[in-house]
Amino acid sequence: MELTPQTVIGDVIKAYPKVVDLLSEINPMFGMINTIMGKQMAKVATLEMMAYRGDLPVEVLIEKLQEFINNQE
């Protein structure tokens, strides 16, 4: 899966459900993805939006997610 700043996190979770655990490790705030509201937001939230909210560069988020995905394949 090719990740870009415009990739929707819900698409990543759908393809790799275990990525939810990684998100919580990257930033505890991302743990809210497990809530009802978080699941709704995952349908529209991009990696760029998540990085902004998590106060980290989008490149870092993409790199960590891509590494995780590559290890799953």
C-alpha positions as CSV (number, residue, x, y, z in Angstrom):
1,M,0.0,0.0,0.0
2,E,1.4,3.4,-1.0
3,L,1.0,5.9,1.7
4,T,0.8,9.7,1.1
5,P,-0.3,12.6,3.2
6,Q,-3.7,12.3,1.6
7,T,-4.2,8.6,2.5
8,V,-7.3,8.1,4.7
9,I,-6.3,6.4,7.9
10,G,-9.5,4.3,7.8
11,D,-8.3,2.7,4.5
12,V,-5.0,1.8,6.2
13,I,-6.9,0.3,9.2
14,K,-9.2,-1.7,6.9
15,A,-6.2,-3.2,5.1
16,Y,-4.1,-3.7,8.2
17,P,-6.3,-3.8,11.3
18,K,-3.3,-4.3,13.7
19,V,-2.1,-0.8,12.8
20,V,-4.4,0.5,15.4
21,D,-2.0,-0.7,18.1
22,L,0.9,1.0,16.4
23,L,-1.0,4.3,16.3
24,S,-1.4,4.2,20.1
25,E,2.4,3.6,20.4
26,I,3.2,6.5,18.1
27,N,1.1,8.9,20.1
28,P,-1.3,8.0,22.9
29,M,-3.8,10.5,21.6
30,F,-4.2,8.3,18.5
31,G,-5.7,5.7,20.8
32,M,-9.0,7.5,20.4
33,I,-9.3,5.7,17.1
34,N,-10.9,2.9,19.1
35,T,-13.8,5.1,20.2
36,I,-17.1,5.4,18.3
37,M,-16.2,9.0,17.4
38,G,-12.7,7.9,16.4
39,K,-14.0,5.2,14.1
40,Q,-16.2,7.8,12.4
41,M,-13.3,10.2,12.0
42,A,-11.1,7.5,10.6
43,K,-13.3,7.4,7.5
44,V,-12.3,11.0,6.6
45,A,-9.1,11.7,8.5
46,T,-5.9,11.8,6.3
47,L,-2.4,11.0,7.5
48,E,-1.7,14.7,7.2
49,M,-4.5,15.5,9.5
50,M,-3.5,12.9,12.1
51,A,0.2,14.1,12.0
52,Y,-1.0,17.7,12.6
53,R,-3.2,16.6,15.5
54,G,-0.4,14.4,16.9
55,D,2.2,17.2,16.5
56,L,4.6,15.3,14.4
57,P,5.8,15.6,10.9
58,V,3.7,13.7,8.4
59,E,6.8,12.1,7.0
60,V,7.5,10.5,10.3
61,L,4.0,9.1,10.6
62,I,4.1,7.7,7.1
63,E,7.6,6.2,7.7
64,K,6.4,4.4,10.8
65,L,3.2,3.2,9.2
66,Q,5.1,2.1,6.0
67,E,7.6,0.1,8.1
68,F,4.8,-1.6,10.0
69,I,3.0,-2.5,6.7
70,N,6.1,-3.8,5.1
71,N,6.7,-6.1,8.1
72,Q,3.1,-7.4,7.7
73,E,3.5,-8.4,4.1
